């Protein structure tokens, strides 16, 4: 895999952006539009598709044949069953290249999410959603690390726009987040084992997984909101569609034995919000050693089917 490929994708995405139209979107509460973030799930329910999101990360040699270059092509499809209830399915194709070793490719485990979202109050731009995600074990490529056993994760999502603040310059700010607890189908267990030669004792782990906390926050500053709801500054068309964003995501084992430490990742970037699509680019910055030692990059192209095809693929299956 060419290591410059993600940069080329970003350049192509920029060419698409220059042909864009005025911004619309799907996850709306009052005057607030919540874009689709790259490392977290947004609090909305809609008809949409990611085609694709590409994530590139480099990891150290760790005493092996050389550093590795991991590229993941992530796909997601979300379908509304009713106006506020939807189901999403996602998977990704990974290409793992290690210097002086054979390149490995394969699929991750498939995940399906059911989510119910409601705009709690339009005046305060507050939206909340409840969901359940299910990872299906043995649906991916085992030699790339896909789990043999799955997990189920109840999840809380929220979004809060700051349009009710008394300071106009702060009103374009918004905060979104999610918090989930993943119940593993087979728990991780460890048993002491003594080496008959040296007499040393070590823990041997089974092939289960620990229950795990996962979550994160995103802080956004919507220039489209600034232009339409605060004051129009006559900004250039490209700048007027941008939403700078910083995301913080983390994972932490919740049960013993916890053979893996907590991971923290910070992802600063920018999202371009078009009429029926968005393009996002973020850096993936490890915030602790467990999350890695090298900065990665994520590039996303996302289509809002409810804006592009509102009377066919973009419409809910049922209207109540």
C-alpha positions in Angstrom: 0.0 0.0 0.0 1.3 3.4 -1.0 1.9 5.4 2.2 1.0 8.6 0.5 -2.5 7.3 -0.4 -4.4 9.0 2.4 -2.8 12.4 1.4 -3.9 11.8 -2.2 -7.5 11.1 -1.0 -7.5 14.3 1.0 -6.4 16.3 -2.1 -9.2 14.7 -4.2 -11.7 15.5 -1.4 -10.6 19.1 -1.6 -11.4 19.2 -5.3 -14.9 17.8 -4.7 -15.4 20.5 -2.0 -14.8 23.3 -4.5 -17.9 22.3 -6.4 -20.2 22.2 -3.4 -23.6 23.8 -2.8 -25.1 25.6 0.3 -25.1 23.5 3.5 -27.9 21.3 4.7 -27.8 18.2 6.8 -29.8 15.6 8.8 -29.0 15.7 12.6 -30.9 19.0 13.3 -32.2 20.4 16.6 -33.6 23.8 16.3 -31.2 26.0 14.3 -28.3 23.6 15.1 -26.8 21.1 12.6 -24.6 18.4 14.2 -22.2 17.0 11.6 -21.0 13.4 11.4 -17.8 13.2 13.5 -15.0 10.9 12.5 -14.0 9.1 15.7 -17.4 9.3 17.5 -20.9 8.5 16.4 -23.1 11.6 16.1 -26.4 11.8 18.1 -28.7 11.9 15.1 -30.7 9.2 13.3 -30.8 9.5 9.5 -30.4 7.8 6.1 -26.7 8.1 5.2 -23.7 6.3 4.0 -19.9 6.6 4.5 -18.1 5.8 1.2 -15.5 5.5 2.7 -13.6 6.7 5.7 -9.9 6.0 5.4 -7.7 5.8 8.4 -3.9 5.5 8.2 -1.6 4.8 11.2 2.0 3.9 11.6 3.3 1.8 14.5 6.8 1.1 15.7 8.9 -2.0 15.0 8.5 -3.4 18.6 11.5 -5.7 18.0 9.9 -7.2 14.9 10.9 -7.0 11.2 10.2 -3.3 10.9 7.5 -0.6 11.5 4.0 -1.3 10.2 1.7 0.8 8.1 -2.0 0.2 8.7 -4.7 1.5 6.4 -8.3 0.9 7.1 -11.2 1.5 4.6 -14.3 1.9 6.8 -17.8 1.7 5.5 -21.2 2.5 7.2 -24.8 2.5 6.1 -27.6 3.9 8.3 -31.3 3.5 7.6 -34.2 5.1 9.4 -37.1 2.8 10.2 -39.1 5.6 11.6 -38.4 9.3 11.8 -36.5 8.9 15.1 -35.4 5.2 15.0 -32.8 3.7 12.8 -30.4 0.8 12.3 -26.8 1.1 11.1 -24.3 -1.5 9.9 -20.5 -0.9 9.6 -17.4 -2.8 8.7 -13.9 -2.1 7.5 -11.3 -3.6 5.2 -7.7 -3.4 6.6 -4.4 -3.4 4.8 -1.5 -4.0 7.1 2.0 -3.6 5.6 5.1 -4.4 7.7 8.5 -3.5 6.3 10.3 -6.7 5.1 7.2 -8.8 5.6 4.2 -9.9 3.5 1.2 -7.5 3.4 -1.9 -8.8 5.1 -5.5 -7.8 4.2 -8.9 -8.7 5.6 -12.2 -7.6 7.1 -12.9 -6.6 10.7 -16.0 -8.0 12.6 -19.3 -6.6 11.5 -21.2 -4.3 13.9 -24.9 -3.4 13.9 -26.3 -0.5 15.9 -30.0 0.3 16.7 -30.5 3.9 17.8 -33.4 6.1 18.9 -32.9 9.9 18.9 -35.1 12.8 19.8 -34.6 16.6 19.9 -35.3 17.3 23.5 -35.5 21.1 23.2 -35.1 23.2 20.1 -34.6 26.4 22.0 -31.6 25.0 23.7 -30.4 22.9 20.7 -30.2 19.7 22.8 -30.5 16.3 21.3 -30.2 12.9 23.1 -30.2 9.4 21.8 -30.1 5.8 23.2 -28.7 2.9 21.2 -27.4 -0.6 21.4 -24.4 -1.8 19.3 -23.7 -5.5 18.6 -20.3 -6.7 17.3 -20.5 -10.2 15.7 -17.5 -12.3 16.6 -15.9 -14.5 13.9 -17.3 -12.3 11.1 -13.9 -10.8 10.4 -10.5 -12.1 9.4 -8.9 -13.7 12.4 -5.2 -13.3 11.5 -5.7 -9.5 11.5 -7.0 -9.5 15.0 -10.8 -9.7 14.5 -12.4 -11.0 17.7 -13.5 -14.6 18.0 -16.3 -13.6 20.4 -18.6 -10.6 20.0 -19.9 -8.0 22.4 -23.0 -5.9 23.1 -22.7 -2.2 24.0 -25.6 -0.1 25.3 -24.7 3.5 24.4 -25.8 7.1 25.3 -25.3 9.9 22.8 -25.9 13.6 23.1 -25.4 16.9 21.4 -25.7 20.4 22.8 -25.4 23.6 20.8 -24.4 26.8 22.5 -26.9 29.1 20.6 -28.5 30.2 23.9 -25.3 31.8 25.2 -25.3 35.6 25.7 -22.0 36.1 23.9 -22.6 36.0 20.1 -19.1 34.8 19.2 -19.6 31.7 21.3 -23.0 30.7 19.9 -21.5 28.6 17.0 -19.9 26.3 19.6 -21.4 22.8 20.1 -20.5 19.7 22.1 -21.3 16.1 21.3 -20.4 12.9 23.0 -21.1 9.3 23.6 -20.6 6.8 26.4 -21.0 3.0 26.1 -20.3 -0.1 28.1 -19.4 -3.2 26.1 -20.4 -6.6 27.6 -18.2 -9.3 26.1 -19.7 -12.6 25.1 -16.8 -14.4 26.7 -15.0 -12.8 29.6 -11.2 -12.5 29.7 -9.7 -14.8 32.3 -6.1 -15.4 33.5 -4.6 -18.4 35.2 -1.1 -18.6 36.7 1.3 -21.0 35.0 4.7 -22.1 36.2 7.6 -22.8 33.9 8.9 -26.3 34.8 12.5 -25.3 33.9 12.9 -21.9 35.4 10.2 -22.0 38.0 9.0 -18.6 36.9 5.3 -17.9 37.2 3.3 -15.9 34.6 -0.3 -15.3 33.8 -1.8 -17.1 30.8 -4.9 -15.5 29.2 -7.7 -17.2 27.4 -9.2 -15.9 24.1 -11.9 -13.8 25.8 -12.3 -10.1 26.1 -12.8 -7.8 29.1 -15.9 -5.8 29.5 -15.0 -2.3 28.4 -15.9 1.4 28.8 -15.8 3.4 25.6 -16.6 7.1 24.9 -15.6 10.5 23.9 -16.4 14.1 23.3 -16.2 16.5 20.3 -16.0 20.3 20.5 -17.1 22.1 17.3 -17.3 25.6 16.0 -19.8 25.9 13.2 -19.0 28.7 10.7 -22.3 28.0 8.8 -24.1 28.6 12.1 -22.1 31.8 12.6 -23.1 33.1 9.2 -26.8 32.1 9.4 -27.7 32.6 13.0 -25.3 35.2 14.5 -24.0 37.5 11.7 -23.2 37.2 8.0 -19.6 38.3 7.5 -19.7 37.7 3.7 -17.0 35.0 4.0 -15.8 33.1 0.9 -18.0 30.1 0.0 -15.4 27.6 1.0 -14.8 29.1 4.5 -18.5 29.5 5.1 -19.0 25.7 5.0 -16.3 24.7 7.5 -16.7 23.3 11.0 -13.4 23.1 12.9 -13.6 20.2 15.4 -11.5 18.6 18.1 -12.5 15.1 19.3 -11.3 13.1 22.3 -11.9 9.4 22.4 -11.0 6.8 25.0 -11.3 3.1 25.9 -10.8 1.5 29.3 -11.1 -2.2 30.4 -13.8 -2.4 33.1 -13.2 -5.9 34.5 -10.3 -7.9 35.7 -7.9 -9.1 34.5 -7.2 -5.9 32.5 -4.4 -7.0 30.2 -4.8 -3.8 28.1 -4.4 -0.3 29.5 -6.7 2.6 28.8 -6.1 4.5 25.5 -6.7 8.2 24.8 -6.7 9.8 21.4 -7.1 13.5 20.4 -8.3 14.2 16.9 -8.2 17.8 15.7 -9.5 18.6 12.2 -12.1 20.2 10.0 -15.4 19.2 8.4 -16.8 20.7 5.2 -20.6 20.6 5.2 -22.2 20.5 1.8 -25.7 20.3 0.6 -25.9 16.5 0.5 -22.5 15.4 1.7 -19.6 16.2 4.0 -15.9 15.8 3.8 -13.8 15.5 6.9 -10.1 15.4 7.7 -8.6 14.8 11.2 -5.2 14.0 12.7 -5.1 11.1 15.1 -2.8 12.1 18.0 -2.1 9.5 20.7 -2.6 11.1 24.1 -0.9 8.3 26.0 1.6 5.6 25.2 -1.1 2.9 25.1 -2.7 4.7 22.1 0.5 4.6 20.1 3.5 6.8 19.4 2.8 8.1 15.9 0.2 10.5 14.6 -2.3 9.1 12.1 -4.8 10.6 9.8 -8.5 10.0 9.0 -10.3 11.2 5.8 -14.0 10.8 5.4 -16.5 11.2 2.5 -20.1 10.9 3.8 -23.4 11.2 1.9 -26.7 12.3 3.4 -29.2 10.2 1.6 -32.1 12.0 3.2 -30.9 15.2 1.5 -29.8 13.6 -1.8 -32.8 11.2 -2.3 -35.5 12.4 0.2 -38.4 10.6 -1.5 -36.7 7.2 -2.0 -33.6 5.8 -0.3 -33.5 8.8 2.0 -37.0 8.4 3.5 -38.0 6.5 6.6 -39.6 3.1 6.0 -42.6 4.0 8.2 -44.3 7.3 9.1 -46.1 7.5 12.4 
